[in-house]
């Protein structure tokens, strides 16, 4: 009798559980719904797009939305804001009573499309959240050039370059194994100063410079990979508080395009531009910055190929500041990857 009762109970659970689970999963107002629906839909919109949508909706009772929206859905949004003050998480949109996920996505798309601000956030990979962006005080741009690895550290609040240096690249034939490359990178990695973020230029294998051999391109990619690994786990960096990722990649050729130093897919010399900035002549796309005479004198003590590579790390850092912190992303047309 005991076994019969147990079998009957198990059969009951087997039959009833799917109904119970299905009823909870499909209800958009339950606690389970937010995580499930967000997982299905949050990737449809970038972090910046999500922030834009929330900002527009949170202000919609004061500033009417410029899109056509069902009045019943609008009342639901108003009711949520009245009861909760504001939307604080994007997932809350998928928990609104009576508004399905498809409708929510359509509302979001309309808001983004109708916005006067054209969103262009894909210049860095991975994308930086607004919370982390607000914490950035220093950034270090690192460039693996044709003649050297150079880096530039910028104190953003002070608009001051505090470190600008380089180490020459060995010839590709002198680096025969990955261990050789690792030894090369670790020989100078301690010289790269800590920063809140590190920015490198993304390698674009669809645009290979005819001036460099394939072996050199492979060497640079390997150096970049090792640099990225070490910098991401550099415990001397302040941003380890934000997670393991400290390195971000700017779209290929974007910095040179911003400063109009690109013809087609080929860079032109940036040394004249940098000289003008040293003389106090800054282009419209660039906020003024200060740099010590010691750093400038070191730059001028180098040969032209090394100076050119140092210009690239400087422009990379300045471009990141303008696009990320000074919101000048609308003033540049990204290079095609």
TORKOL-4160 file (C-alpha; in steps of 0.2 Angstrom, whole numbers, padded with zeros to 4 digits, m for minus):
337
<pt num="1" X="0000" Y="0000" Z="0000"/>
<pt num="2" X="0014" Y="0012" Z="0004"/>
<pt num="3" X="0022" Y="0009" Z="m0013"/>
<pt num="4" X="0006" Y="0012" Z="m0022"/>
<pt num="5" X="0003" Y="0028" Z="m0013"/>
<pt num="6" X="0021" Y="0034" Z="m0017"/>
<pt num="7" X="0019" Y="0029" Z="m0035"/>
<pt num="8" X="0002" Y="0039" Z="m0036"/>
<pt num="9" X="0011" Y="0054" Z="m0028"/>
<pt num="10" X="0025" Y="0054" Z="m0040"/>
<pt num="11" X="0013" Y="0052" Z="m0055"/>
<pt num="12" X="0003" Y="0067" Z="m0048"/>
<pt num="13" X="0019" Y="0078" Z="m0047"/>
<pt num="14" X="0024" Y="0072" Z="m0065"/>
<pt num="15" X="0008" Y="0078" Z="m0072"/>
<pt num="16" X="0005" Y="0094" Z="m0062"/>
<pt num="17" X="0023" Y="0101" Z="m0062"/>
<pt num="18" X="0024" Y="0106" Z="m0081"/>
<pt num="19" X="0007" Y="0115" Z="m0079"/>
<pt num="20" X="0013" Y="0124" Z="m0064"/>
<pt num="21" X="0030" Y="0129" Z="m0071"/>
<pt num="22" X="0022" Y="0134" Z="m0088"/>
<pt num="23" X="0010" Y="0145" Z="m0079"/>
<pt num="24" X="0024" Y="0154" Z="m0069"/>
<pt num="25" X="0035" Y="0156" Z="m0084"/>
<pt num="26" X="0022" Y="0163" Z="m0096"/>
<pt num="27" X="0016" Y="0176" Z="m0083"/>
<pt num="28" X="0025" Y="0192" Z="m0087"/>
<pt num="29" X="0022" Y="0199" Z="m0070"/>
<pt num="30" X="0029" Y="0186" Z="m0059"/>
<pt num="31" X="0047" Y="0186" Z="m0052"/>
<pt num="32" X="0052" Y="0173" Z="m0064"/>
<pt num="33" X="0047" Y="0183" Z="m0079"/>
<pt num="34" X="0059" Y="0197" Z="m0077"/>
<pt num="35" X="0075" Y="0186" Z="m0078"/>
<pt num="36" X="0068" Y="0175" Z="m0092"/>
<pt num="37" X="0062" Y="0188" Z="m0103"/>
<pt num="38" X="0077" Y="0199" Z="m0100"/>
<pt num="39" X="0088" Y="0185" Z="m0105"/>
<pt num="40" X="0078" Y="0183" Z="m0121"/>
<pt num="41" X="0078" Y="0202" Z="m0125"/>
<pt num="42" X="0091" Y="0212" Z="m0116"/>
<pt num="43" X="0104" Y="0208" Z="m0130"/>
<pt num="44" X="0093" Y="0216" Z="m0143"/>
<pt num="45" X="0098" Y="0233" Z="m0137"/>
<pt num="46" X="0115" Y="0240" Z="m0132"/>
<pt num="47" X="0118" Y="0247" Z="m0115"/>
<pt num="48" X="0117" Y="0265" Z="m0121"/>
<pt num="49" X="0101" Y="0261" Z="m0130"/>
<pt num="50" X="0094" Y="0254" Z="m0115"/>
<pt num="51" X="0099" Y="0270" Z="m0105"/>
<pt num="52" X="0091" Y="0281" Z="m0118"/>
<pt num="53" X="0074" Y="0271" Z="m0118"/>
<pt num="54" X="0073" Y="0272" Z="m0099"/>
<pt num="55" X="0077" Y="0290" Z="m0099"/>
<pt num="56" X="0064" Y="0294" Z="m0111"/>
<pt num="57" X="0051" Y="0283" Z="m0102"/>
<pt num="58" X="0055" Y="0291" Z="m0085"/>
<pt num="59" X="0052" Y="0308" Z="m0092"/>
<pt num="60" X="0037" Y="0304" Z="m0102"/>
<pt num="61" X="0024" Y="0311" Z="m0090"/>
<pt num="62" X="0033" Y="0328" Z="m0091"/>
<pt num="63" X="0039" Y="0327" Z="m0109"/>
<pt num="64" X="0027" Y="0317" Z="m0120"/>
<pt num="65" X="0034" Y="0303" Z="m0131"/>
<pt num="66" X="0036" Y="0308" Z="m0149"/>
<pt num="67" X="0031" Y="0291" Z="m0155"/>
<pt num="68" X="0014" Y="0283" Z="m0158"/>
<pt num="69" X="0010" Y="0272" Z="m0143"/>
<pt num="70" X="m0006" Y="0263" Z="m0138"/>
<pt num="71" X="m0015" Y="0273" Z="m0124"/>
<pt num="72" X="m0018" Y="0258" Z="m0114"/>
<pt num="73" X="0001" Y="0254" Z="m0114"/>
<pt num="74" X="0005" Y="0272" Z="m0110"/>
<pt num="75" X="m0006" Y="0272" Z="m0095"/>
<pt num="76" X="0002" Y="0256" Z="m0089"/>
<pt num="77" X="0019" Y="0264" Z="m0091"/>
<pt num="78" X="0013" Y="0280" Z="m0081"/>
<pt num="79" X="0005" Y="0269" Z="m0068"/>
<pt num="80" X="0022" Y="0260" Z="m0065"/>
<pt num="81" X="0031" Y="0277" Z="m0064"/>
<pt num="82" X="0018" Y="0284" Z="m0052"/>
<pt num="83" X="0020" Y="0268" Z="m0041"/>
<pt num="84" X="0039" Y="0266" Z="m0042"/>
<pt num="85" X="0045" Y="0283" Z="m0046"/>
<pt num="86" X="0055" Y="0277" Z="m0061"/>
<pt num="87" X="0061" Y="0263" Z="m0071"/>
<pt num="88" X="0078" Y="0258" Z="m0064"/>
<pt num="89" X="0081" Y="0242" Z="m0074"/>
<pt num="90" X="0078" Y="0238" Z="m0092"/>
<pt num="91" X="0071" Y="0221" Z="m0087"/>
<pt num="92" X="0056" Y="0230" Z="m0078"/>
<pt num="93" X="0049" Y="0234" Z="m0095"/>
<pt num="94" X="0046" Y="0216" Z="m0098"/>
<pt num="95" X="0037" Y="0214" Z="m0082"/>
<pt num="96" X="0023" Y="0227" Z="m0086"/>
<pt num="97" X="0006" Y="0220" Z="m0085"/>
<pt num="98" X="m0003" Y="0218" Z="m0101"/>
<pt num="99" X="0012" Y="0223" Z="m0112"/>
<pt num="100" X="0020" Y="0208" Z="m0121"/>
<pt num="101" X="0038" Y="0207" Z="m0125"/>
<pt num="102" X="0036" Y="0210" Z="m0144"/>
<pt num="103" X="0026" Y="0226" Z="m0140"/>
<pt num="104" X="0040" Y="0232" Z="m0128"/>
<pt num="105" X="0053" Y="0229" Z="m0141"/>
<pt num="106" X="0043" Y="0239" Z="m0154"/>
<pt num="107" X="0041" Y="0253" Z="m0141"/>
<pt num="108" X="0060" Y="0253" Z="m0138"/>
<pt num="109" X="0064" Y="0253" Z="m0157"/>
<pt num="110" X="0053" Y="0268" Z="m0160"/>
<pt num="111" X="0060" Y="0278" Z="m0146"/>
<pt num="112" X="0078" Y="0274" Z="m0152"/>
<pt num="113" X="0074" Y="0278" Z="m0170"/>
<pt num="114" X="0065" Y="0295" Z="m0165"/>
<pt num="115" X="0078" Y="0301" Z="m0154"/>
<pt num="116" X="0087" Y="0316" Z="m0160"/>
<pt num="117" X="0104" Y="0309" Z="m0154"/>
<pt num="118" X="0110" Y="0296" Z="m0166"/>
<pt num="119" X="0118" Y="0282" Z="m0155"/>
<pt num="120" X="0135" Y="0276" Z="m0160"/>
<pt num="121" X="0143" Y="0266" Z="m0147"/>
<pt num="122" X="0151" Y="0252" Z="m0156"/>
<pt num="123" X="0168" Y="0261" Z="m0157"/>
<pt num="124" X="0174" Y="0251" Z="m0141"/>
<pt num="125" X="0173" Y="0232" Z="m0138"/>
<pt num="126" X="0167" Y="0227" Z="m0126"/>
<pt num="127" X="0155" Y="0241" Z="m0123"/>
<pt num="128" X="0158" Y="0251" Z="m0107"/>
<pt num="129" X="0143" Y="0254" Z="m0095"/>
<pt num="130" X="0138" Y="0271" Z="m0089"/>
<pt num="131" X="0143" Y="0267" Z="m0071"/>
<pt num="132" X="0160" Y="0262" Z="m0076"/>
<pt num="133" X="0162" Y="0277" Z="m0088"/>
<pt num="134" X="0159" Y="0289" Z="m0074"/>
<pt num="135" X="0173" Y="0281" Z="m0064"/>
<pt num="136" X="0186" Y="0284" Z="m0077"/>
<pt num="137" X="0199" Y="0296" Z="m0072"/>
<pt num="138" X="0214" Y="0289" Z="m0081"/>
<pt num="139" X="0216" Y="0280" Z="m0098"/>
<pt num="140" X="0231" Y="0272" Z="m0106"/>
<pt num="141" X="0232" Y="0270" Z="m0125"/>
<pt num="142" X="0243" Y="0256" Z="m0131"/>
<pt num="143" X="0248" Y="0255" Z="m0149"/>
<pt num="144" X="0258" Y="0240" Z="m0157"/>
<pt num="145" X="0265" Y="0250" Z="m0172"/>
<pt num="146" X="0277" Y="0245" Z="m0186"/>
<pt num="147" X="0293" Y="0250" Z="m0176"/>
<pt num="148" X="0288" Y="0250" Z="m0158"/>
<pt num="149" X="0275" Y="0247" Z="m0144"/>
<pt num="150" X="0271" Y="0264" Z="m0137"/>
<pt num="151" X="0259" Y="0270" Z="m0124"/>
<pt num="152" X="0251" Y="0286" Z="m0118"/>
<pt num="153" X="0243" Y="0289" Z="m0101"/>
<pt num="154" X="0230" Y="0303" Z="m0100"/>
<pt num="155" X="0224" Y="0311" Z="m0084"/>
<pt num="156" X="0206" Y="0315" Z="m0090"/>
<pt num="157" X="0200" Y="0327" Z="m0077"/>
<pt num="158" X="0216" Y="0337" Z="m0078"/>
<pt num="159" X="0218" Y="0335" Z="m0097"/>
<pt num="160" X="0236" Y="0331" Z="m0095"/>
<pt num="161" X="0247" Y="0318" Z="m0103"/>
<pt num="162" X="0257" Y="0311" Z="m0088"/>
<pt num="163" X="0266" Y="0296" Z="m0097"/>
<pt num="164" X="0271" Y="0294" Z="m0115"/>
<pt num="165" X="0284" Y="0281" Z="m0119"/>
<pt num="166" X="0289" Y="0267" Z="m0131"/>
<pt num="167" X="0300" Y="0251" Z="m0133"/>
<pt num="168" X="0306" Y="0246" Z="m0150"/>
<pt num="169" X="0300" Y="0230" Z="m0158"/>
<pt num="170" X="0312" Y="0216" Z="m0162"/>
<pt num="171" X="0313" Y="0210" Z="m0180"/>
<pt num="172" X="0300" Y="0197" Z="m0184"/>
<pt num="173" X="0314" Y="0184" Z="m0188"/>
<pt num="174" X="0321" Y="0187" Z="m0171"/>
<pt num="175" X="0305" Y="0180" Z="m0163"/>
<pt num="176" X="0303" Y="0162" Z="m0167"/>
<pt num="177" X="0292" Y="0156" Z="m0154"/>
<pt num="178" X="0277" Y="0162" Z="m0143"/>
<pt num="179" X="0289" Y="0160" Z="m0128"/>
<pt num="180" X="0301" Y="0173" Z="m0136"/>
<pt num="181" X="0286" Y="0185" Z="m0138"/>
<pt num="182" X="0281" Y="0182" Z="m0121"/>
<pt num="183" X="0298" Y="0186" Z="m0114"/>
<pt num="184" X="0298" Y="0202" Z="m0125"/>
<pt num="185" X="0282" Y="0208" Z="m0118"/>
<pt num="186" X="0286" Y="0204" Z="m0100"/>
<pt num="187" X="0302" Y="0214" Z="m0102"/>
<pt num="188" X="0293" Y="0230" Z="m0103"/>
<pt num="189" X="0275" Y="0227" Z="m0097"/>
<pt num="190" X="0280" Y="0235" Z="m0080"/>
<pt num="191" X="0284" Y="0251" Z="m0088"/>
<pt num="192" X="0266" Y="0253" Z="m0094"/>
<pt num="193" X="0258" Y="0264" Z="m0081"/>
<pt num="194" X="0242" Y="0258" Z="m0072"/>
<pt num="195" X="0225" Y="0266" Z="m0078"/>
<pt num="196" X="0207" Y="0265" Z="m0076"/>
<pt num="197" X="0206" Y="0257" Z="m0093"/>
<pt num="198" X="0218" Y="0252" Z="m0107"/>
<pt num="199" X="0213" Y="0255" Z="m0125"/>
<pt num="200" X="0221" Y="0246" Z="m0140"/>
<pt num="201" X="0217" Y="0247" Z="m0158"/>
<pt num="202" X="0207" Y="0232" Z="m0165"/>
<pt num="203" X="0217" Y="0221" Z="m0177"/>
<pt num="204" X="0208" Y="0221" Z="m0194"/>
<pt num="205" X="0215" Y="0207" Z="m0204"/>
<pt num="206" X="0204" Y="0213" Z="m0219"/>
<pt num="207" X="0215" Y="0228" Z="m0220"/>
<pt num="208" X="0233" Y="0223" Z="m0220"/>
<pt num="209" X="0247" Y="0235" Z="m0224"/>
<pt num="210" X="0256" Y="0231" Z="m0239"/>
<pt num="211" X="0272" Y="0239" Z="m0231"/>
<pt num="212" X="0272" Y="0225" Z="m0218"/>
<pt num="213" X="0275" Y="0206" Z="m0221"/>
<pt num="214" X="0262" Y="0194" Z="m0215"/>
<pt num="215" X="0275" Y="0188" Z="m0202"/>
<pt num="216" X="0275" Y="0205" Z="m0195"/>
<pt num="217" X="0256" Y="0206" Z="m0194"/>
<pt num="218" X="0256" Y="0189" Z="m0185"/>
<pt num="219" X="0269" Y="0195" Z="m0173"/>
<pt num="220" X="0259" Y="0211" Z="m0169"/>
<pt num="221" X="0244" Y="0200" Z="m0166"/>
<pt num="222" X="0253" Y="0189" Z="m0154"/>
<pt num="223" X="0260" Y="0204" Z="m0145"/>
<pt num="224" X="0243" Y="0211" Z="m0143"/>
<pt num="225" X="0236" Y="0195" Z="m0137"/>
<pt num="226" X="0249" Y="0193" Z="m0123"/>
<pt num="227" X="0248" Y="0212" Z="m0119"/>
<pt num="228" X="0229" Y="0210" Z="m0117"/>
<pt num="229" X="0230" Y="0195" Z="m0106"/>
<pt num="230" X="0243" Y="0203" Z="m0094"/>
<pt num="231" X="0234" Y="0220" Z="m0093"/>
<pt num="232" X="0217" Y="0212" Z="m0090"/>
<pt num="233" X="0225" Y="0203" Z="m0074"/>
<pt num="234" X="0236" Y="0217" Z="m0069"/>
<pt num="235" X="0233" Y="0218" Z="m0050"/>
<pt num="236" X="0241" Y="0235" Z="m0049"/>
<pt num="237" X="0227" Y="0243" Z="m0059"/>
<pt num="238" X="0213" Y="0252" Z="m0049"/>
<pt num="239" X="0199" Y="0245" Z="m0060"/>
<pt num="240" X="0201" Y="0227" Z="m0054"/>
<pt num="241" X="0187" Y="0233" Z="m0043"/>
<pt num="242" X="0176" Y="0233" Z="m0058"/>
<pt num="243" X="0179" Y="0215" Z="m0064"/>
<pt num="244" X="0193" Y="0206" Z="m0074"/>
<pt num="245" X="0191" Y="0216" Z="m0090"/>
<pt num="246" X="0202" Y="0232" Z="m0091"/>
<pt num="247" X="0207" Y="0231" Z="m0109"/>
<pt num="248" X="0195" Y="0239" Z="m0123"/>
<pt num="249" X="0198" Y="0239" Z="m0141"/>
<pt num="250" X="0194" Y="0254" Z="m0153"/>
<pt num="251" X="0188" Y="0250" Z="m0170"/>
<pt num="252" X="0202" Y="0249" Z="m0183"/>
<pt num="253" X="0207" Y="0266" Z="m0190"/>
<pt num="254" X="0194" Y="0275" Z="m0180"/>
<pt num="255" X="0207" Y="0287" Z="m0171"/>
<pt num="256" X="0215" Y="0292" Z="m0187"/>
<pt num="257" X="0199" Y="0294" Z="m0196"/>
<pt num="258" X="0193" Y="0306" Z="m0182"/>
<pt num="259" X="0209" Y="0316" Z="m0184"/>
<pt num="260" X="0207" Y="0316" Z="m0203"/>
<pt num="261" X="0224" Y="0306" Z="m0205"/>
<pt num="262" X="0217" Y="0293" Z="m0216"/>
<pt num="263" X="0216" Y="0291" Z="m0235"/>
<pt num="264" X="0206" Y="0276" Z="m0240"/>
<pt num="265" X="0212" Y="0263" Z="m0228"/>
<pt num="266" X="0230" Y="0270" Z="m0227"/>
<pt num="267" X="0236" Y="0281" Z="m0213"/>
<pt num="268" X="0246" Y="0297" Z="m0217"/>
<pt num="269" X="0258" Y="0305" Z="m0205"/>
<pt num="270" X="0252" Y="0312" Z="m0189"/>
<pt num="271" X="0268" Y="0321" Z="m0184"/>
<pt num="272" X="0263" Y="0337" Z="m0191"/>
<pt num="273" X="0247" Y="0337" Z="m0182"/>
<pt num="274" X="0255" Y="0333" Z="m0166"/>
<pt num="275" X="0268" Y="0347" Z="m0168"/>
<pt num="276" X="0253" Y="0359" Z="m0170"/>
<pt num="277" X="0245" Y="0353" Z="m0154"/>
<pt num="278" X="0261" Y="0355" Z="m0145"/>
<pt num="279" X="0261" Y="0373" Z="m0152"/>
<pt num="280" X="0244" Y="0376" Z="m0145"/>
<pt num="281" X="0234" Y="0373" Z="m0162"/>
<pt num="282" X="0221" Y="0360" Z="m0158"/>
<pt num="283" X="0208" Y="0354" Z="m0171"/>
<pt num="284" X="0190" Y="0356" Z="m0167"/>
<pt num="285" X="0188" Y="0337" Z="m0163"/>
<pt num="286" X="0201" Y="0338" Z="m0149"/>
<pt num="287" X="0200" Y="0346" Z="m0132"/>
<pt num="288" X="0216" Y="0354" Z="m0127"/>
<pt num="289" X="0229" Y="0345" Z="m0116"/>
<pt num="290" X="0245" Y="0348" Z="m0107"/>
<pt num="291" X="0261" Y="0338" Z="m0109"/>
<pt num="292" X="0278" Y="0341" Z="m0100"/>
<pt num="293" X="0293" Y="0347" Z="m0109"/>
<pt num="294" X="0302" Y="0331" Z="m0103"/>
<pt num="295" X="0290" Y="0320" Z="m0113"/>
<pt num="296" X="0291" Y="0331" Z="m0128"/>
<pt num="297" X="0310" Y="0331" Z="m0128"/>
<pt num="298" X="0310" Y="0312" Z="m0127"/>
<pt num="299" X="0298" Y="0311" Z="m0142"/>
<pt num="300" X="0309" Y="0323" Z="m0152"/>
<pt num="301" X="0325" Y="0313" Z="m0148"/>
<pt num="302" X="0318" Y="0298" Z="m0158"/>
<pt num="303" X="0319" Y="0295" Z="m0176"/>
<pt num="304" X="0304" Y="0298" Z="m0187"/>
<pt num="305" X="0297" Y="0280" Z="m0188"/>
<pt num="306" X="0297" Y="0279" Z="m0169"/>
<pt num="307" X="0289" Y="0296" Z="m0167"/>
<pt num="308" X="0275" Y="0291" Z="m0180"/>
<pt num="309" X="0271" Y="0276" Z="m0169"/>
<pt num="310" X="0271" Y="0287" Z="m0153"/>
<pt num="311" X="0259" Y="0298" Z="m0162"/>
<pt num="312" X="0247" Y="0284" Z="m0164"/>
<pt num="313" X="0246" Y="0279" Z="m0146"/>
<pt num="314" X="0243" Y="0298" Z="m0142"/>
<pt num="315" X="0229" Y="0300" Z="m0155"/>
<pt num="316" X="0222" Y="0283" Z="m0149"/>
<pt num="317" X="0220" Y="0290" Z="m0131"/>
<pt num="318" X="0214" Y="0307" Z="m0136"/>
<pt num="319" X="0201" Y="0299" Z="m0148"/>
<pt num="320" X="0195" Y="0288" Z="m0134"/>
<pt num="321" X="0193" Y="0303" Z="m0122"/>
<pt num="322" X="0183" Y="0313" Z="m0135"/>
<pt num="323" X="0172" Y="0298" Z="m0140"/>
<pt num="324" X="0169" Y="0290" Z="m0123"/>
<pt num="325" X="0170" Y="0305" Z="m0111"/>
<pt num="326" X="0166" Y="0320" Z="m0121"/>
<pt num="327" X="0152" Y="0312" Z="m0131"/>
<pt num="328" X="0159" Y="0317" Z="m0149"/>
<pt num="329" X="0154" Y="0301" Z="m0157"/>
<pt num="330" X="0142" Y="0310" Z="m0169"/>
<pt num="331" X="0157" Y="0319" Z="m0176"/>
<pt num="332" X="0166" Y="0304" Z="m0184"/>
<pt num="333" X="0161" Y="0292" Z="m0197"/>
<pt num="334" X="0168" Y="0275" Z="m0191"/>
<pt num="335" X="0180" Y="0266" Z="m0202"/>
<pt num="336" X="0172" Y="0250" Z="m0211"/>
<pt num="337" X="0179" Y="0234" Z="m0203"/>
